[in-house]
């Protein structure tokens, strides 16, 4: 009968690889636990390697269980140190899980939008996607989506949804789209070889101003400006009061690289001045 119970003498201490294998973790994770003070670092043996005893293994097993429950490493450390009541730890865990559930819900909604729209447009916020999803396939160009992506990052979903009026108009007015393409090509030609004070720069700025005014007229004629007013109501109704993580416009300008030449930068500045002058004259 004694053969049924192998005579094996457990080791008093084990190496880090054996400790990791038994606890279901990795040596790298164990070393991290040492670094953050979650697991006391044992003394090294004569060969210079760490040795782990019974108490170390018990803590590693509890760390594994708490990790599976979603408890953060900081909360684990506090729990072991008895610096925080377990109810406090569980309360924080519930908050974390609730946030994770909200993230999963948003991710599922994004996947559904991607399936429904069939393009990267579905990755933008619902406010933007809803305004543009009715357009036929190919009506939006990759550069249009890139622009909306940047606008959403700087000004949020509402800003990008308002900007969507421009791309709706371009998609439904071939003449305006052709002019936009011509202006884009002219902008690209303003490379570093062009003098910023070359007369063509001022001429191009005037053409940009005229095109912008034509876009605004088309937007108003199509009633898209009225749709923009409703966006403000929707945005107010859906506002959660949470702090928005996006940066302000000034900060974004210093961080978003475009590599525009001096001539192109001056063209943009002149265009803004012309548009501002028109607004001032109109008021």
C-alpha positions as CSV (number, residue, x, y, z in Angstrom):
1,X,0.0,0.0,0.0
2,X,2.9,2.3,0.7
3,X,3.7,2.3,-3.0
4,X,0.6,4.4,-3.5
5,X,2.3,7.3,-1.7
6,X,5.6,8.2,-3.3
7,X,8.2,9.2,-0.9
8,X,9.1,12.6,-2.1
9,X,10.8,15.2,0.1
10,X,9.6,18.7,-0.8
11,X,12.4,21.3,-1.2
12,X,12.8,23.9,1.5
13,X,13.3,26.6,-1.2
14,X,13.0,26.8,-5.0
15,X,14.5,28.8,-7.8
16,X,12.6,31.7,-9.5
17,X,11.7,29.6,-12.5
18,X,10.2,26.8,-10.4
19,X,8.3,29.4,-8.3
20,X,6.9,31.0,-11.4
21,X,5.9,27.7,-12.9
22,X,4.0,26.6,-9.8
23,X,2.3,29.9,-9.3
24,X,1.3,30.2,-12.9
25,X,3.2,33.3,-13.6
26,X,6.6,34.3,-15.1
27,X,10.0,35.1,-13.7
28,X,9.7,38.6,-15.2
29,X,6.4,39.2,-13.4
30,X,8.0,38.0,-10.1
31,X,10.9,40.4,-10.5
32,X,8.4,43.2,-11.1
33,X,6.6,42.3,-7.9
34,X,9.9,42.7,-6.1
35,X,10.5,46.1,-7.7
36,X,7.1,47.5,-6.7
37,X,7.3,46.1,-3.2
38,X,4.4,43.6,-3.7
39,X,6.6,40.6,-2.9
40,X,9.6,40.8,-0.5
41,X,12.8,40.0,-2.3
42,X,14.4,36.9,-0.7
43,X,18.0,36.6,0.0
44,X,20.2,35.1,-2.7
45,X,21.9,31.7,-2.2
46,X,25.5,30.8,-2.4
47,X,25.2,30.7,-6.2
48,X,23.8,34.3,-6.3
49,X,20.3,33.2,-7.2
50,X,17.1,34.0,-5.3
51,X,15.4,31.2,-3.4
52,X,11.7,31.1,-2.6
53,X,10.2,29.5,0.4
54,X,6.7,28.5,1.5
55,X,5.6,32.0,2.5
56,X,6.8,33.4,-0.8
57,X,4.8,30.8,-2.7
58,X,1.7,31.5,-0.7
59,X,1.9,35.2,-1.5
60,X,2.4,34.4,-5.2
61,X,-0.6,32.2,-5.2
62,X,-2.7,34.9,-3.6
63,X,-1.4,37.5,-6.1
64,X,-2.5,35.2,-8.9
65,X,-6.0,34.9,-7.5
66,X,-6.4,38.6,-6.9
67,X,-5.1,39.3,-10.4
68,X,-7.7,37.0,-11.9
69,X,-10.3,38.9,-9.9
70,X,-9.1,42.1,-11.5
71,X,-7.6,43.7,-8.4
72,X,-4.8,46.1,-9.3
73,X,-1.2,45.7,-8.1
74,X,-1.5,48.8,-6.0
75,X,-4.5,47.5,-4.3
76,X,-2.9,44.2,-3.7
77,X,0.0,45.8,-2.1
78,X,-2.3,47.9,0.2
79,X,-4.2,44.7,1.1
80,X,-1.1,42.8,2.0
81,X,0.1,45.8,4.1
82,X,-3.3,46.1,5.7
83,X,-3.1,49.8,4.8
84,X,-6.6,49.8,3.3
85,X,-9.8,48.2,4.3
86,X,-10.9,45.3,2.0
87,X,-14.2,47.0,1.5
88,X,-12.4,50.0,0.1
89,X,-10.4,47.7,-2.2
90,X,-13.6,46.0,-3.4
91,X,-15.3,49.3,-4.0
92,X,-12.4,50.5,-6.1
93,X,-12.6,47.2,-8.0
94,X,-16.3,47.6,-8.7
95,X,-15.6,51.1,-10.1
96,X,-12.9,49.7,-12.3
97,X,-15.1,46.9,-13.6
98,X,-17.9,49.3,-14.3
99,X,-15.5,51.4,-16.4
100,X,-14.3,48.3,-18.2
101,X,-17.9,47.4,-19.0
102,X,-18.5,50.8,-20.4
103,X,-15.4,50.5,-22.5
104,X,-16.6,47.1,-23.8
105,X,-20.0,48.6,-24.6
106,X,-18.3,51.4,-26.6
107,X,-16.0,48.9,-28.4
108,X,-19.0,46.7,-29.4
109,X,-20.8,49.8,-30.7
110,X,-17.7,50.8,-32.7
111,X,-17.6,47.3,-34.2
112,X,-21.3,47.5,-35.1
113,X,-20.7,50.8,-36.8
114,X,-17.8,49.4,-38.7
115,X,-19.9,46.6,-40.0
116,X,-22.8,48.9,-40.9
117,X,-20.7,51.5,-42.6
118,X,-18.1,49.3,-44.1
119,X,-15.3,51.8,-43.8
120,X,-13.0,53.5,-41.2
121,X,-15.7,56.1,-40.9
122,X,-17.2,53.7,-38.3
123,X,-14.3,54.3,-36.0
124,X,-15.2,57.9,-35.6
125,X,-17.8,58.9,-33.0
126,X,-21.5,58.1,-33.6
127,X,-22.2,61.8,-33.9
128,X,-19.9,62.0,-37.0
129,X,-20.7,58.6,-38.4
130,X,-24.5,59.2,-38.3
131,X,-24.1,62.4,-40.3
132,X,-22.0,60.7,-43.1
133,X,-23.2,57.1,-43.2
134,X,-25.8,57.9,-45.8
135,X,-23.3,58.9,-48.4
136,X,-22.6,56.4,-51.2
137,X,-19.5,54.3,-51.2
138,X,-16.5,56.2,-52.3
139,X,-18.0,59.6,-51.7
140,X,-15.7,60.2,-48.8
141,X,-12.0,60.1,-49.6
142,X,-9.3,58.8,-47.2
143,X,-8.0,62.4,-46.8
144,X,-11.5,63.5,-45.8
145,X,-11.5,60.8,-43.0
146,X,-8.0,61.9,-42.0
147,X,-9.2,65.5,-41.6
148,X,-12.2,64.4,-39.5
149,X,-10.0,62.2,-37.4
150,X,-7.7,65.2,-36.5
151,X,-10.7,67.5,-36.0
152,X,-12.3,65.1,-33.6
153,X,-9.1,64.8,-31.7
154,X,-8.8,68.5,-31.2
155,X,-12.4,69.7,-31.1
156,X,-14.2,66.6,-30.1
157,X,-17.1,64.7,-31.8
158,X,-19.3,67.9,-32.1
159,X,-16.6,69.8,-33.9
160,X,-16.0,66.9,-36.4
161,X,-19.8,66.4,-36.9
162,X,-20.1,70.1,-37.8
163,X,-17.2,69.9,-40.2
164,X,-18.9,66.9,-41.8
165,X,-21.2,69.4,-43.5
166,X,-18.2,70.4,-45.7
167,X,-17.7,66.8,-46.8
168,X,-21.4,66.2,-47.4
169,X,-21.4,69.2,-49.7
170,X,-18.3,68.1,-51.5
171,X,-19.7,64.7,-52.0
172,X,-23.0,66.1,-53.5
173,X,-21.5,69.0,-55.6
174,X,-19.0,67.7,-58.2
175,X,-18.0,71.3,-59.2
176,X,-17.1,72.1,-55.6
177,X,-15.2,68.9,-55.3
178,X,-13.3,69.5,-58.5
179,X,-12.3,73.0,-57.2
180,X,-11.3,71.5,-53.9
181,X,-9.0,69.0,-55.7
182,X,-7.5,71.8,-57.8
183,X,-6.8,73.9,-54.7
184,X,-5.3,70.9,-52.9
185,X,-2.9,70.3,-55.8
186,X,-2.0,74.0,-55.8
187,X,-1.3,73.9,-52.1
188,X,0.9,70.8,-52.6
189,X,2.9,72.8,-55.2
190,X,3.8,75.4,-52.6
191,X,6.9,73.6,-51.5
192,X,10.1,75.0,-50.0
193,X,11.2,76.3,-53.4
194,X,8.4,78.9,-53.5
195,X,9.0,82.3,-52.0
196,X,6.3,83.0,-49.3
197,X,5.8,86.5,-50.8
198,X,5.4,85.2,-54.4
199,X,2.2,86.8,-55.9
200,X,0.8,83.3,-56.5
201,X,0.5,82.8,-52.8
202,X,-1.9,85.7,-52.4
203,X,-3.8,84.6,-55.5
204,X,-4.2,81.1,-54.1
205,X,-5.4,82.5,-50.7
206,X,-8.1,84.6,-52.5
207,X,-9.2,81.4,-54.4
208,X,-9.4,79.5,-51.1
209,X,-11.5,82.3,-49.6
210,X,-13.9,82.3,-52.6
211,X,-14.2,78.5,-52.4
212,X,-14.9,78.6,-48.7
213,X,-17.7,81.1,-49.3
214,X,-19.2,78.9,-52.0
215,X,-19.1,76.0,-49.7
216,X,-20.9,77.9,-47.0
217,X,-23.6,79.0,-49.5
218,X,-24.1,75.4,-50.6
219,X,-24.3,74.3,-47.0
220,X,-27.0,76.9,-46.2
221,X,-28.9,76.1,-49.4
222,X,-29.0,72.4,-48.5
223,X,-30.2,73.2,-44.9
224,X,-27.1,71.6,-43.4
225,X,-26.6,74.6,-41.1
226,X,-30.0,73.8,-39.5
227,X,-28.8,70.2,-39.0
228,X,-25.8,71.6,-37.3
229,X,-28.0,73.4,-34.8
230,X,-29.6,70.1,-33.8
231,X,-26.1,68.7,-33.2
232,X,-25.7,71.1,-30.3
233,X,-28.9,69.8,-28.8
234,X,-27.9,66.2,-29.2
235,X,-24.4,66.9,-27.8
236,X,-25.9,68.6,-24.7
237,X,-28.3,65.8,-24.1
238,X,-25.6,63.1,-24.4
239,X,-23.0,65.0,-22.3
240,X,-22.0,62.9,-19.4
241,X,-20.1,65.5,-17.5
242,X,-16.9,63.5,-17.7
243,X,-13.6,65.2,-18.1
244,X,-12.7,65.2,-21.8
245,X,-9.2,63.9,-22.5
246,X,-8.6,65.9,-25.7
247,X,-6.1,68.7,-25.8
248,X,-6.8,72.3,-26.5
249,X,-6.4,73.7,-30.0
250,X,-3.2,75.6,-29.2
251,X,-1.5,72.6,-27.7
252,X,-2.6,70.5,-30.7
253,X,-1.0,72.9,-33.2
254,X,2.3,72.4,-31.5
255,X,2.1,68.6,-31.5
256,X,0.5,67.8,-34.9
257,X,3.2,67.8,-37.6
258,X,2.2,68.8,-41.1
259,X,5.6,69.9,-42.5
260,X,4.0,72.8,-44.4
261,X,6.4,75.1,-46.3
262,X,6.7,78.8,-45.4
263,X,4.8,79.6,-48.6
264,X,1.9,77.3,-47.7
265,X,1.8,78.5,-44.1
266,X,1.6,82.1,-45.4
267,X,-1.2,81.1,-47.8
268,X,-3.2,79.7,-44.9
269,X,-2.6,82.8,-42.8
270,X,-3.7,85.0,-45.7
271,X,-6.8,82.9,-46.3
272,X,-7.8,83.2,-42.6
273,X,-7.3,87.0,-42.7
274,X,-9.5,87.3,-45.8
275,X,-12.2,85.2,-44.2
276,X,-12.0,87.1,-41.0
277,X,-12.3,90.3,-43.0
278,X,-15.4,89.1,-44.7
279,X,-17.0,88.1,-41.4
280,X,-16.1,91.5,-39.9
281,X,-17.6,93.3,-42.9
282,X,-20.7,91.2,-42.8
283,X,-21.3,92.0,-39.1
